[in-house]
Amino acid sequence: MPELPEVELTRRKLLPLISGERITAFHSAWPRNIIGASRIAMARELPGRAIRSVERRGKVLLVDLSGAPARQFAVHLCMSGRLAVEPAGSVRSPWARAWWTLGNGTELRFIDPRKFGRIWYGDPARLLAHAYLSSLGPDARTIGREAFIRRVAGRRAGIKALLLRQDTIAGIGNILADESLWRARIHPRAIAASLSAKTLGRLHRALLATIAASLRAGGSSLRDWAGPDGARGGFREHHRVYGRAGSHCPRCRCVLKRMIVAGRGTTACSRCQRNR
């Protein structure tokens, strides 16, 4: 699943391609993924509106539109989704589930092989009041040290399970969790309440460093994700532990172990990340 770095990179690359462009048409080939409106309503209301901004909350992109009444749409890429900007006359991917035709002769295409992605549309206040969007915690890239510690300290849940909860901190997925916990030398099953403020501060620094490293490398392309321009990310080559079970820990050379934590495949070092 695309995580915070991949969604943030998508946002950054979309901005120069679609900002200020006027929507001339909207089509949906998979209306089940639309929340808050029908594809008929979107096809009726979207033409003539210009794209004013593209923002991000956790793993969700929010696109603000011109015109009255106020309207926004939001996109969650979920497991296999990506957004692409391609010439309107080009052949669409067979997995294109929705597309917005723009006045500059391109289309913003939501490509989602597994059909888990979501599109919200409607009045901005009502859209943000949706159960999922309204439940999102502080963003993982901008949360401060003290706020991070307050969100996690004293909780009886395992630390990785907490990190994966979007209502705790938004934007973290399996890659960020495994890589950050390795950097901070914390076992994924460690109970949050057992971790000192100093240790949680170290985890906060590790999380920010992992996000920054992923952004510099262009994100992680594992299966389906690529940027709007088709470029694939290079952070996979820099993973220290994620997906590397059976290889040696880059820090201590101990063999990395795979386990299931919070229902997710997890890789950790049994020496560097002891569960004390």
Residue frames as qw, qx, qy, qz and C-alpha x, y, z in Angstrom:
[[0.000, 0.887, 0.462, 0.000, 0.00, 0.00, 0.00],
 [0.336, 0.579, -0.067, 0.740, 1.34, 3.47, -0.84],
 [0.497, -0.579, -0.451, 0.463, 2.29, 5.17, 2.43],
 [0.096, -0.903, -0.131, 0.397, 2.91, 8.78, 3.40],
 [0.288, -0.497, 0.454, 0.681, 6.05, 9.22, 1.23],
 [0.268, 0.220, 0.782, 0.519, 4.43, 7.84, -1.91],
 [0.065, 0.809, 0.583, 0.025, 1.27, 9.91, -1.42],
 [0.194, -0.836, 0.020, 0.512, 3.30, 13.05, -0.68],
 [0.304, -0.275, 0.606, 0.682, 5.41, 12.48, -3.79],
 [0.219, 0.528, 0.755, 0.321, 2.23, 12.00, -5.81],
 [0.045, -0.902, -0.350, 0.249, 0.96, 15.34, -4.48],
 [0.269, -0.673, 0.274, 0.633, 4.20, 17.15, -5.31],
 [0.273, -0.052, 0.725, 0.630, 4.30, 15.80, -8.84],
 [0.173, 0.663, 0.716, 0.129, 0.61, 16.50, -9.46],
 [0.100, -0.772, -0.231, 0.584, 0.86, 20.17, -8.53],
 [0.025, -0.502, 0.384, 0.775, 2.64, 21.47, -11.65],
 [0.076, 0.090, 0.878, 0.464, 0.66, 19.13, -13.89],
 [0.120, -0.575, -0.776, -0.228, -2.92, 19.90, -12.81],
 [0.172, -0.569, -0.403, 0.696, -3.00, 23.05, -10.64],
 [0.164, 0.489, -0.072, -0.854, -5.20, 25.70, -12.25],
 [0.101, 0.002, -0.823, -0.559, -6.44, 23.32, -14.92],
 [0.594, 0.058, 0.154, -0.787, -10.15, 23.25, -15.62],
 [0.381, 0.069, 0.921, -0.037, -12.01, 19.94, -15.56],
 [0.394, 0.190, -0.403, -0.804, -13.98, 19.34, -18.76],
 [0.812, -0.080, -0.403, -0.414, -15.36, 15.86, -18.02],
 [0.332, -0.403, 0.785, -0.332, -15.41, 13.08, -15.43],
 [0.800, 0.071, -0.476, -0.358, -15.91, 9.36, -15.98],
 [0.454, -0.419, 0.723, -0.310, -16.02, 6.41, -13.60],
 [0.625, 0.176, -0.702, -0.293, -15.66, 2.78, -14.63],
 [0.501, -0.176, -0.798, 0.286, -16.05, 1.55, -11.04],
 [0.273, -0.635, -0.078, -0.718, -18.71, 3.60, -9.21],
 [0.779, -0.489, -0.391, 0.035, -18.57, 1.43, -6.10],
 [0.636, -0.112, -0.274, 0.713, -15.42, 3.26, -5.00],
 [0.012, 0.465, 0.062, 0.883, -17.16, 6.66, -4.90],
 [0.323, -0.480, -0.695, 0.426, -18.33, 7.89, -1.49],
 [0.056, -0.492, -0.281, 0.822, -20.62, 10.84, -0.82],
 [0.438, 0.535, -0.117, -0.713, -22.02, 11.20, -4.33],
 [0.842, 0.306, 0.445, 0.017, -22.92, 9.27, -7.45],
 [0.486, -0.099, 0.481, 0.723, -20.81, 9.22, -10.59],
 [0.196, 0.704, 0.552, 0.400, -23.74, 10.92, -12.33],
 [0.242, -0.946, -0.172, 0.131, -23.60, 13.82, -9.87],
 [0.520, -0.535, 0.315, 0.587, -19.83, 14.09, -10.27],
 [0.440, 0.239, 0.591, 0.633, -20.09, 14.04, -14.06],
 [0.045, 0.846, 0.461, 0.266, -22.70, 16.82, -13.85],
 [0.338, -0.928, -0.086, 0.130, -20.98, 19.05, -11.28],
 [0.679, -0.407, 0.249, 0.558, -17.27, 18.76, -12.09],
 [0.524, 0.429, 0.367, 0.637, -17.04, 20.22, -15.64],
 [0.047, 0.860, 0.135, 0.491, -16.09, 23.89, -15.54],
 [0.591, -0.801, 0.087, 0.028, -14.43, 23.73, -12.12],
 [0.473, 0.684, -0.479, 0.282, -10.70, 24.42, -11.87],
 [0.836, -0.267, -0.365, 0.310, -8.29, 22.59, -9.60],
 [0.116, -0.937, 0.120, -0.306, -7.15, 25.09, -6.98],
 [0.173, -0.667, 0.679, -0.253, -4.96, 23.00, -4.70],
 [0.856, -0.007, -0.514, -0.049, -3.84, 19.48, -3.85],
 [0.311, -0.640, 0.536, -0.454, -3.27, 18.75, -0.17],
 [0.632, 0.061, -0.772, 0.034, -2.53, 15.59, 1.81],
 [0.573, -0.517, 0.378, -0.511, -3.77, 14.16, 5.11],
 [0.725, -0.232, 0.646, -0.058, -2.02, 10.94, 6.02],
 [0.386, -0.025, 0.809, 0.443, -2.44, 8.69, 2.98],
 [0.330, 0.720, 0.610, -0.028, -5.33, 10.72, 1.48],
 [0.247, 0.045, 0.267, 0.930, -5.08, 13.40, -1.22],
 [0.134, 0.734, 0.544, -0.384, -7.57, 16.28, -1.07],
 [0.297, 0.215, 0.437, 0.821, -8.26, 18.30, -4.21],
 [0.091, 0.617, 0.407, -0.667, -9.95, 21.67, -3.76],
 [0.335, 0.438, 0.641, 0.534, -12.06, 22.97, -6.65],
 [0.055, 0.060, -0.013, -0.997, -13.25, 26.38, -7.80],
 [0.340, -0.312, -0.613, -0.641, -16.88, 27.34, -8.21],
 [0.360, -0.070, 0.540, -0.758, -20.03, 27.39, -6.13],
 [0.659, -0.719, 0.140, -0.172, -21.24, 25.57, -4.19],
 [0.096, -0.706, 0.701, -0.032, -17.86, 24.62, -2.74],
 [0.987, 0.081, -0.049, -0.129, -16.67, 21.17, -3.74],
 [0.145, -0.651, 0.744, 0.041, -13.69, 18.91, -3.08],
 [0.959, 0.053, -0.235, -0.152, -12.73, 15.41, -4.00],
 [0.382, -0.654, 0.646, -0.096, -10.38, 13.14, -2.08],
 [0.836, 0.307, -0.437, -0.128, -8.55, 10.01, -3.16],
 [0.608, -0.529, 0.586, -0.088, -7.19, 7.14, -1.07],
 [0.447, 0.501, -0.685, -0.282, -4.89, 4.94, -3.15],
 [0.894, -0.244, 0.242, -0.287, -5.31, 2.00, -0.72],
 [0.846, -0.230, 0.444, 0.185, -3.55, -1.24, -1.68],
 [0.650, 0.107, 0.534, 0.529, -2.70, -0.86, -5.34],
 [0.306, 0.888, 0.344, 0.016, -3.80, 2.57, -6.52],
 [0.429, -0.266, 0.155, 0.849, -1.89, 5.35, -8.19],
 [0.323, 0.853, 0.240, -0.332, -2.72, 8.59, -9.97],
 [0.555, 0.000, 0.474, 0.683, -1.33, 9.21, -13.45],
 [0.287, 0.770, 0.053, -0.568, -1.46, 12.25, -15.72],
 [0.487, 0.010, 0.731, 0.477, -1.50, 11.12, -19.35],
 [0.161, 0.119, -0.397, -0.895, -2.57, 12.52, -22.73],
 [0.616, 0.198, 0.388, -0.656, -6.34, 12.37, -23.12],
 [0.752, 0.429, -0.278, -0.417, -6.04, 10.55, -26.44],
 [0.164, 0.440, -0.881, 0.059, -3.69, 7.83, -25.18],
 [0.692, -0.185, -0.668, -0.203, -4.78, 4.29, -24.41],
 [0.501, -0.605, 0.323, -0.528, -5.97, 4.00, -20.83],
 [0.002, -0.260, 0.939, -0.228, -4.78, 1.27, -18.52],
 [0.514, -0.294, -0.726, -0.349, -7.34, -1.55, -18.22],
 [0.458, -0.420, -0.654, 0.431, -7.24, -0.80, -14.50],
 [0.009, -0.168, 0.042, -0.985, -8.25, 2.85, -14.85],
 [0.098, -0.492, -0.835, 0.227, -11.25, 3.16, -12.52],
 [0.068, 0.908, 0.349, -0.224, -11.91, 6.90, -12.91],
 [0.519, 0.072, 0.207, 0.826, -10.53, 9.79, -14.93],
 [0.035, 0.849, 0.242, -0.468, -10.85, 13.56, -14.96],
 [0.582, 0.487, 0.315, 0.570, -10.37, 15.16, -18.40],
 [0.300, -0.669, -0.112, 0.671, -8.56, 18.50, -18.15],
 [0.385, 0.885, 0.125, -0.231, -8.56, 21.56, -20.36],
 [0.061, -0.760, 0.556, 0.330, -4.87, 21.17, -21.23],
 [0.722, 0.395, -0.480, -0.304, -5.53, 17.94, -23.14],
 [0.223, 0.265, -0.903, 0.256, -4.50, 15.53, -20.38],
 [0.743, -0.428, -0.354, -0.374, -6.40, 13.20, -18.08],
 [0.232, -0.469, 0.707, -0.476, -5.90, 12.59, -14.39],
 [0.773, -0.010, -0.553, -0.312, -6.38, 8.83, -14.16],
 [0.565, -0.461, 0.564, -0.388, -7.00, 6.75, -11.05],
 [0.674, 0.281, -0.666, -0.148, -5.43, 3.36, -11.80],
 [0.494, -0.389, 0.600, -0.494, -6.29, 0.69, -9.25],
 [0.423, 0.170, -0.853, -0.255, -5.84, -3.00, -10.20],
 [0.205, -0.152, -0.923, 0.287, -7.30, -4.40, -6.96],
 [0.282, -0.576, -0.479, -0.600, -10.25, -1.97, -6.74],
 [0.501, -0.501, -0.568, 0.419, -9.67, -1.13, -3.07],
 [0.227, 0.065, -0.044, 0.971, -9.15, 2.60, -3.68],
 [0.021, -0.725, -0.638, 0.259, -11.67, 5.22, -2.62],
 [0.145, 0.314, 0.202, 0.916, -12.89, 8.55, -3.99],
 [0.064, -0.637, -0.605, 0.473, -14.85, 10.99, -1.83],
 [0.139, 0.324, 0.336, 0.873, -16.71, 13.93, -3.35],
 [0.232, -0.769, -0.586, -0.102, -18.88, 16.71, -2.02],
 [0.181, -0.927, 0.030, -0.327, -19.05, 19.75, 0.23],
 [0.411, 0.496, -0.613, 0.457, -15.65, 20.12, 1.98],
 [0.372, -0.406, 0.536, -0.640, -17.09, 20.20, 5.50],
 [0.909, -0.029, 0.146, -0.389, -19.25, 17.12, 4.93],
 [0.801, 0.413, -0.423, 0.092, -16.42, 15.33, 3.16],
 [0.236, 0.477, -0.662, 0.527, -14.02, 15.87, 6.07],
 [0.576, -0.296, 0.434, -0.626, -16.74, 14.71, 8.48],
 [0.857, 0.124, -0.442, -0.235, -16.76, 11.26, 6.90],
 [0.863, -0.498, 0.069, -0.046, -15.97, 8.55, 9.47],
 [0.872, 0.056, 0.012, 0.486, -12.54, 7.70, 8.06],
 [0.381, 0.601, -0.032, 0.702, -11.34, 11.21, 7.23],
 [0.364, -0.786, 0.065, -0.496, -12.52, 12.68, 10.53],
 [0.892, -0.450, 0.011, 0.040, -10.77, 9.92, 12.51],
 [0.742, 0.433, -0.216, 0.464, -7.28, 10.62, 11.16],
 [0.614, -0.658, -0.115, 0.420, -4.66, 11.45, 13.75],
 [0.046, -0.885, 0.261, 0.382, -1.84, 13.99, 13.39],
 [0.774, 0.598, -0.209, -0.009, 0.29, 13.61, 10.29],
 [0.905, -0.257, 0.043, 0.335, 3.43, 11.50, 10.74],
 [0.608, 0.411, 0.035, 0.678, 5.60, 13.99, 8.85],
 [0.012, 0.657, -0.042, 0.752, 4.66, 17.05, 10.89],
 [0.705, -0.655, -0.249, -0.109, 3.86, 15.76, 14.38],
 [0.033, 0.777, -0.485, 0.401, 6.23, 17.13, 17.00],
 [0.377, 0.211, -0.845, 0.315, 8.18, 15.09, 19.53],
 [0.212, -0.030, 0.656, -0.724, 6.01, 15.88, 22.55],
 [0.705, 0.162, 0.001, -0.690, 2.76, 15.33, 20.66],
 [0.666, 0.249, -0.685, -0.156, 4.10, 12.01, 19.35],
 [0.191, 0.133, -0.855, 0.463, 4.98, 10.86, 22.86],
 [0.432, 0.046, 0.433, -0.790, 1.56, 11.88, 24.19],
 [0.744, 0.199, -0.282, -0.572, -0.21, 9.87, 21.46],
 [0.732, 0.210, -0.648, -0.015, 1.74, 6.69, 22.25],
 [0.115, 0.320, -0.748, 0.571, 2.95, 6.72, 25.88],
 [0.407, -0.070, 0.629, -0.659, 1.06, 4.59, 28.37],
 [0.775, 0.185, -0.221, -0.563, -0.86, 2.60, 25.78],
 [0.692, -0.268, 0.657, -0.134, -1.17, -1.12, 26.43],
 [0.857, 0.497, 0.090, -0.100, -0.97, -2.03, 22.73],
 [0.777, -0.072, 0.293, 0.552, 2.12, -3.21, 20.89],
 [0.112, -0.636, 0.144, 0.750, 4.10, -0.35, 19.42],
 [0.090, -0.039, 0.711, 0.697, 3.86, -1.48, 15.79],
 [0.013, 0.582, 0.807, 0.103, 0.11, -2.02, 16.08],
 [0.086, -0.794, -0.302, 0.521, -0.20, 1.55, 17.40],
 [0.147, -0.446, 0.396, 0.789, 1.92, 3.00, 14.62],
 [0.079, 0.175, 0.821, 0.537, -0.26, 1.35, 11.99],
 [0.030, 0.701, 0.683, -0.200, -3.45, 2.87, 13.42],
 [0.258, 0.474, 0.277, 0.795, -4.32, 5.90, 11.32],
 [0.352, -0.838, -0.272, -0.316, -6.29, 7.41, 14.20],
 [0.695, -0.564, -0.047, 0.444, -3.11, 7.42, 16.29],
 [0.150, -0.628, 0.357, 0.675, -0.76, 8.93, 13.72],
 [0.732, 0.595, 0.243, -0.227, -1.76, 9.24, 10.06],
 [0.449, 0.787, -0.384, -0.181, 0.40, 8.09, 7.17],
 [0.210, -0.513, 0.832, -0.022, 2.40, 5.18, 8.60],
 [0.913, 0.162, -0.198, -0.316, 2.24, 1.79, 6.91],
 [0.973, -0.187, 0.047, 0.128, 4.20, -1.43, 7.10],
 [0.696, 0.436, -0.131, 0.556, 7.38, -0.08, 5.49],
 [0.024, -0.733, 0.229, -0.640, 7.64, 3.05, 7.63],
 [0.759, -0.572, 0.128, -0.284, 6.83, 1.10, 10.79],
 [0.964, -0.067, -0.003, 0.257, 9.44, -1.64, 10.25],
 [0.580, 0.497, -0.129, 0.632, 12.17, 0.73, 9.09],
 [0.187, -0.755, 0.179, -0.603, 11.56, 3.26, 11.90],
 [0.838, -0.512, 0.102, -0.160, 11.45, 0.62, 14.62],
 [0.898, 0.106, -0.066, 0.421, 14.74, -0.84, 13.36],
 [0.315, 0.642, -0.166, 0.679, 16.39, 2.60, 13.36],
 [0.398, -0.675, 0.216, -0.583, 15.15, 3.17, 16.93],
 [0.269, 0.238, -0.897, 0.257, 16.19, -0.36, 18.09],
 [0.537, -0.053, 0.462, -0.704, 12.65, -1.16, 19.30],
 [0.147, 0.098, 0.976, 0.128, 11.02, -4.58, 18.96],
 [0.302, -0.223, -0.469, -0.799, 7.76, -4.39, 16.97],
 [0.569, -0.464, -0.662, -0.152, 5.91, -6.28, 19.74],
 [0.282, -0.036, -0.514, 0.809, 7.13, -4.06, 22.56],
 [0.150, -0.768, -0.620, 0.051, 4.23, -2.71, 24.62],
 [0.194, 0.728, 0.063, 0.655, 4.05, 1.06, 24.22],
 [0.524, -0.815, -0.021, -0.245, 3.54, 1.58, 27.96],
 [0.871, -0.343, 0.055, 0.348, 6.90, -0.12, 28.61],
 [0.605, 0.408, 0.094, 0.677, 8.81, 2.42, 26.53],
 [0.339, -0.567, -0.243, 0.710, 10.33, 5.47, 28.20],
 [0.262, 0.917, 0.136, -0.268, 9.87, 9.00, 26.93],
 [0.173, -0.678, 0.565, 0.437, 13.52, 8.93, 25.85],
 [0.406, 0.025, 0.864, 0.297, 12.93, 5.77, 23.79],
 [0.385, 0.721, 0.575, -0.045, 9.77, 7.19, 22.23],
 [0.074, 0.898, -0.150, -0.407, 11.68, 10.37, 21.38],
 [0.274, -0.401, 0.758, 0.436, 14.23, 8.20, 19.61],
 [0.419, 0.384, 0.810, 0.144, 11.41, 6.52, 17.69],
 [0.264, 0.884, 0.263, -0.282, 10.05, 9.91, 16.68],
 [0.050, -0.751, 0.470, 0.462, 13.44, 10.92, 15.29],
 [0.360, -0.105, 0.874, 0.310, 13.71, 7.56, 13.49],
 [0.426, 0.625, 0.651, -0.067, 10.28, 8.01, 11.93],
 [0.212, 0.915, -0.012, -0.344, 11.09, 11.48, 10.60],
 [0.176, -0.588, 0.674, 0.412, 14.46, 10.26, 9.29],
 [0.439, 0.151, 0.865, 0.191, 12.82, 7.31, 7.51],
 [0.395, 0.794, 0.433, -0.165, 10.20, 9.54, 5.90],
 [0.070, 0.875, -0.274, -0.393, 12.87, 11.98, 4.75],
 [0.303, -0.363, 0.804, 0.362, 15.03, 9.18, 3.32],
 [0.469, 0.408, 0.779, 0.079, 12.07, 7.70, 1.45],
 [0.307, 0.891, 0.205, -0.265, 11.14, 11.09, -0.01],
 [0.077, -0.746, 0.507, 0.424, 14.71, 11.66, -1.18],
 [0.292, -0.173, 0.891, 0.300, 14.76, 8.27, -2.89],
 [0.385, 0.061, -0.499, -0.774, 11.41, 8.75, -4.60],
 [0.773, -0.121, 0.230, -0.579, 9.35, 6.43, -2.38],
 [0.373, -0.199, 0.906, 0.028, 9.01, 2.65, -2.47],
 [0.694, 0.280, -0.317, -0.582, 7.72, 0.95, -5.62],
 [0.475, -0.221, 0.841, -0.138, 6.96, -2.66, -4.70],
 [0.452, 0.327, 0.815, 0.155, 4.27, -3.77, -7.15],
 [0.289, 0.726, 0.576, 0.238, 1.90, -1.20, -8.57],
 [0.117, -0.918, -0.172, 0.337, 2.85, 2.25, -7.31],
 [0.535, 0.182, 0.203, 0.799, 4.52, 4.82, -9.53],
 [0.042, -0.452, -0.181, 0.873, 4.37, 8.60, -9.59],
 [0.494, 0.695, 0.314, -0.417, 1.98, 10.57, -11.83],
 [0.320, 0.748, -0.448, -0.370, 4.76, 10.78, -14.42],
 [0.944, 0.199, -0.244, -0.095, 5.28, 7.00, -14.37],
 [0.278, 0.595, -0.658, 0.369, 8.58, 7.20, -12.46],
 [0.842, -0.353, -0.407, -0.006, 9.14, 4.42, -9.93],
 [0.381, -0.864, 0.262, -0.197, 10.65, 5.02, -6.52],
 [0.625, 0.447, -0.592, 0.245, 14.09, 3.88, -5.43],
 [0.399, -0.603, 0.481, -0.495, 13.69, 3.58, -1.65],
 [0.984, -0.079, -0.026, -0.160, 13.22, -0.18, -1.91],
 [0.758, 0.390, -0.360, 0.379, 16.96, -0.47, -2.54],
 [0.084, 0.517, -0.480, 0.704, 17.56, 1.36, 0.75],
 [0.788, -0.471, -0.128, -0.375, 15.28, -0.76, 2.97],
 [0.052, -0.566, 0.756, -0.323, 17.24, -1.88, 6.02],
 [0.305, -0.053, 0.902, -0.302, 14.79, -4.57, 7.17],
 [0.670, 0.363, 0.279, -0.584, 11.47, -4.43, 5.33],
 [0.860, 0.451, -0.080, -0.224, 11.19, -7.43, 2.99],
 [0.373, 0.659, -0.640, 0.131, 14.72, -8.59, 3.88],
 [0.806, -0.393, 0.364, -0.252, 14.00, -11.51, 6.25],
 [0.968, 0.084, 0.150, 0.185, 16.79, -14.07, 6.07],
 [0.541, 0.630, -0.175, 0.529, 19.45, -11.53, 5.14],
 [0.582, -0.205, -0.429, 0.659, 21.86, -9.92, 7.58],
 [0.186, -0.920, -0.280, 0.201, 21.10, -6.89, 9.71],
 [0.488, 0.726, -0.071, 0.479, 23.05, -3.91, 8.30],
 [0.261, -0.841, 0.278, -0.383, 23.98, -2.88, 11.84],
 [0.553, -0.543, 0.603, -0.190, 24.98, -6.08, 13.70],
 [0.343, 0.371, -0.803, -0.314, 25.01, -8.75, 10.94],
 [0.399, 0.072, 0.844, -0.350, 22.53, -10.94, 12.83],
 [0.002, 0.246, 0.827, 0.506, 20.03, -12.73, 10.55],
 [0.369, -0.035, 0.076, -0.926, 16.79, -10.75, 10.22],
 [0.126, 0.219, 0.954, -0.161, 13.65, -12.61, 11.32],
 [0.340, -0.240, -0.430, -0.801, 10.14, -12.52, 9.88],
 [0.010, 0.280, 0.841, -0.463, 7.10, -12.58, 12.17],
 [0.137, -0.616, -0.575, -0.521, 3.46, -11.57, 12.14],
 [0.168, -0.282, -0.468, 0.821, 2.65, -8.48, 14.19],
 [0.335, 0.456, 0.247, -0.787, -0.80, -6.88, 14.20],
 [0.743, 0.469, 0.454, -0.144, -1.73, -9.18, 11.32],
 [0.464, 0.854, -0.212, -0.103, 1.07, -7.85, 9.13],
 [0.897, 0.147, -0.107, 0.403, 4.26, -9.46, 7.90],
 [0.243, -0.951, 0.186, -0.053, 7.07, -7.88, 9.92],
 [0.816, 0.268, -0.286, 0.425, 10.87, -8.04, 9.77],
 [0.349, -0.894, 0.208, -0.190, 13.12, -7.23, 12.70],
 [0.484, 0.469, -0.659, 0.333, 16.56, -7.97, 14.15],
 [0.786, -0.493, -0.372, -0.037, 16.45, -10.23, 17.21],
 [0.657, -0.149, -0.276, 0.686, 19.72, -8.75, 18.49],
 [0.146, 0.206, 0.003, 0.968, 19.32, -5.01, 17.81],
 [0.460, -0.320, -0.151, -0.815, 15.59, -5.00, 18.62],
 [0.279, -0.093, -0.915, 0.277, 15.28, -7.20, 21.67],
 [0.484, -0.580, -0.355, -0.551, 11.85, -7.31, 23.31],
 [0.227, 0.202, -0.696, 0.651, 12.85, -6.52, 26.86]]
